[in-house]
Amino acid sequence: MKRIILGVLSVLITFSVWQAVTVSQAGAPPNIAFDITKSDIDLVLKNAPASPPDRQLRVVDMGKYNLGVGIIHRGPTNDKPGDPISMIYHDYTAETYVITSGSGILTTGGTIVNKKASPNVNVMNGPSGNGTAGDNAYSRRVQAGDIIIIPTGVGHGWSQITDHVTYLSVRPDPDRVLPAGYVYPLLLKNLPTPAR
């Protein structure tokens, strides 16, 4: 009798989990909040390898879309005014930069010369590509406290960083190309336990 009860409970639990996953995939937003603390960001910045500079902290399934949050730290560049500016673009994700420290020249928009798709899809931005800033690109100095909104497909690149620039990147993902549920590996041990 005990085995039958355990078997029935096992089936019910499996069905409940399947139902929860199905409802989540159908567009129901989560019913909890997700924290990324300053100590989480400091831990990642202190311990992550220098390259690549972009570290996706977390990707959350928001119901109808995914939302990624990354932290990026770029050291000094050795370019001069007038040098070509390398740009990247993302096919499916927009980005909002919140500059937390440092400064540099950010170039966005315009034509991307020698535009080519990247061979690999990455966890930070999904399908992307690169090239060089061309006609009608806009360059300006950005610094701590500035917020820049970069639409999907718009080229963006950095130059003239004298010391560093560090910024949060918030990435809405309506096409779900980012891996829902992703957490930067160093932060896995810091996840809170579910409330009872």
C-alpha positions as CSV (number, residue, x, y, z in Angstrom):
1,M,0.0,0.0,0.0
2,K,2.8,2.3,0.9
3,R,4.4,1.8,-2.6
4,I,1.1,2.6,-4.3
5,I,0.7,5.9,-2.4
6,L,4.3,6.8,-3.1
7,G,3.8,6.0,-6.8
8,V,0.6,8.1,-7.0
9,L,2.4,11.0,-5.2
10,S,5.3,10.7,-7.6
11,V,2.9,10.9,-10.6
12,L,1.1,13.8,-9.1
13,I,4.3,15.7,-8.4
14,T,5.6,15.1,-11.9
15,F,2.3,16.2,-13.4
16,S,2.3,19.4,-11.2
17,V,5.9,20.3,-12.3
18,W,4.9,19.6,-16.0
19,Q,1.9,21.9,-15.5
20,A,4.0,24.7,-14.0
21,V,6.5,24.5,-16.8
22,T,3.7,24.5,-19.5
23,V,2.0,27.5,-17.9
24,S,5.3,29.4,-17.7
25,Q,6.0,28.7,-21.4
26,A,2.5,29.8,-22.3
27,G,3.2,33.4,-21.2
28,A,2.4,33.6,-17.5
29,P,4.8,36.0,-15.8
30,P,6.7,34.8,-12.7
31,N,5.1,35.6,-9.3
32,I,8.4,36.4,-7.6
33,A,11.1,39.1,-8.0
34,F,14.7,38.4,-8.9
35,D,17.6,40.2,-7.2
36,I,21.0,41.0,-8.5
37,T,22.8,42.6,-5.5
38,K,25.8,45.0,-5.6
39,S,27.8,42.3,-3.9
40,D,26.9,39.9,-6.8
41,I,28.1,42.4,-9.3
42,D,31.3,43.1,-7.4
43,L,31.9,39.3,-7.1
44,V,31.6,38.9,-10.9
45,L,33.7,41.9,-11.7
46,K,36.5,40.8,-9.3
47,N,36.6,37.2,-10.3
48,A,35.6,36.9,-14.0
49,P,38.3,36.6,-16.6
50,A,39.1,39.9,-18.5
51,S,37.9,38.5,-21.8
52,P,35.2,38.6,-22.9
53,P,34.3,41.9,-21.1
54,D,30.6,41.1,-21.2
55,R,29.1,38.9,-18.5
56,Q,25.5,38.0,-18.5
57,L,24.4,37.9,-14.9
58,R,20.9,36.5,-15.3
59,V,18.2,35.8,-17.9
60,V,14.7,35.6,-16.5
61,D,11.6,34.2,-18.2
62,M,9.1,37.1,-17.8
63,G,6.2,35.2,-19.4
64,K,5.9,36.8,-22.8
65,Y,9.6,37.6,-23.2
66,N,13.0,36.9,-21.6
67,L,14.9,39.7,-19.8
68,G,18.7,39.6,-19.5
69,V,20.9,41.7,-17.3
70,G,24.7,41.8,-17.8
71,I,27.6,43.7,-16.4
72,I,30.4,44.9,-18.7
73,H,33.8,46.2,-17.8
74,R,36.1,47.6,-20.5
75,G,39.6,48.7,-19.8
76,P,41.5,51.5,-21.7
77,T,41.6,51.5,-25.4
78,N,44.7,52.5,-27.4
79,D,42.9,54.2,-30.3
80,K,43.3,57.8,-31.4
81,P,40.6,60.3,-32.6
82,G,39.8,59.5,-36.2
83,D,40.7,55.8,-36.1
84,P,38.1,53.4,-37.4
85,I,35.6,52.3,-34.8
86,S,34.6,48.7,-34.5
87,M,30.9,48.1,-33.9
88,I,28.7,45.2,-33.0
89,Y,25.0,44.7,-33.5
90,H,22.4,42.3,-32.2
91,D,19.7,40.8,-34.4
92,Y,17.0,40.2,-31.8
93,T,17.9,42.0,-28.6
94,A,17.9,45.7,-27.7
95,E,20.0,47.0,-24.9
96,T,19.8,49.7,-22.3
97,Y,23.2,50.8,-20.9
98,V,23.4,52.3,-17.4
99,I,26.9,53.6,-17.0
100,T,28.0,52.9,-13.4
101,S,31.6,54.1,-13.5
102,G,34.3,55.5,-15.9
103,S,33.8,57.1,-19.3
104,G,34.5,56.7,-23.0
105,I,33.3,57.5,-26.5
106,L,30.3,55.5,-27.5
107,T,29.5,55.4,-31.2
108,T,26.0,54.2,-32.3
109,G,23.9,54.0,-35.4
110,G,24.6,54.9,-39.0
111,T,25.9,52.5,-41.6
112,I,27.9,49.4,-40.5
113,V,30.7,49.0,-43.1
114,N,31.9,45.4,-43.8
115,K,28.9,44.1,-41.8
116,K,29.1,40.3,-41.1
117,A,27.2,38.0,-38.8
118,S,29.1,36.3,-36.0
119,P,29.5,32.5,-36.5
120,N,28.4,31.6,-33.0
121,V,25.4,32.7,-31.0
122,N,26.3,33.9,-27.5
123,V,24.5,33.8,-24.2
124,M,24.8,37.6,-23.8
125,N,23.0,38.9,-26.8
126,G,21.9,36.0,-29.1
127,P,22.6,36.2,-32.8
128,S,24.9,39.2,-33.5
129,G,27.5,40.6,-35.9
130,N,30.1,43.2,-36.3
131,G,31.7,45.7,-38.7
132,T,33.0,49.3,-38.7
133,A,31.2,52.5,-38.0
134,G,30.2,54.3,-41.3
135,D,28.1,57.2,-42.5
136,N,25.8,58.9,-40.0
137,A,27.2,57.1,-37.0
138,Y,26.9,59.3,-33.8
139,S,29.8,59.6,-31.3
140,R,29.6,61.1,-27.9
141,R,31.4,60.9,-24.5
142,V,29.3,59.0,-21.9
143,Q,30.1,58.8,-18.2
144,A,28.8,57.4,-14.9
145,G,25.1,58.2,-14.5
146,D,24.3,58.2,-18.3
147,I,21.7,55.9,-19.8
148,I,21.8,54.9,-23.4
149,I,19.0,52.9,-25.2
150,I,20.3,50.9,-28.2
151,P,17.5,49.4,-30.4
152,T,17.8,46.0,-32.0
153,G,20.1,45.9,-35.0
154,V,21.8,49.3,-34.2
155,G,25.6,49.2,-34.3
156,H,27.5,50.3,-31.2
157,G,31.2,50.5,-30.3
158,W,33.6,52.0,-27.8
159,S,36.7,54.1,-28.3
160,Q,38.9,56.6,-26.4
161,I,38.4,54.9,-23.0
162,T,41.3,56.4,-21.0
163,D,40.9,54.3,-17.9
164,H,37.7,52.2,-17.9
165,V,34.0,52.1,-18.4
166,T,31.7,49.8,-16.5
167,Y,28.0,49.5,-17.2
168,L,24.9,47.4,-16.7
169,S,23.1,46.2,-19.9
170,V,19.4,45.4,-19.6
171,R,18.3,43.2,-22.6
172,P,14.7,42.7,-23.4
173,D,14.3,39.5,-25.5
174,P,10.8,39.2,-27.1
175,D,12.1,36.5,-29.5
176,R,13.5,34.4,-26.6
177,V,16.9,33.9,-28.1
178,L,18.6,34.2,-24.7
179,P,18.6,31.1,-22.5
180,A,15.8,31.5,-19.9
181,G,16.9,30.6,-16.4
182,Y,20.6,31.4,-17.1
183,V,22.6,32.5,-14.0
184,Y,26.3,33.5,-14.2
185,P,28.1,30.5,-12.7
186,L,29.8,32.4,-9.9
187,L,26.4,33.5,-8.7
188,L,24.8,30.1,-8.5
189,K,25.9,29.6,-4.9
190,N,24.2,32.9,-4.0
191,L,20.7,32.0,-5.1
192,P,18.2,32.3,-2.3
193,T,16.3,29.3,-1.1
194,P,12.6,29.2,-1.9
195,A,10.3,30.4,0.9
196,R,8.1,27.7,2.5
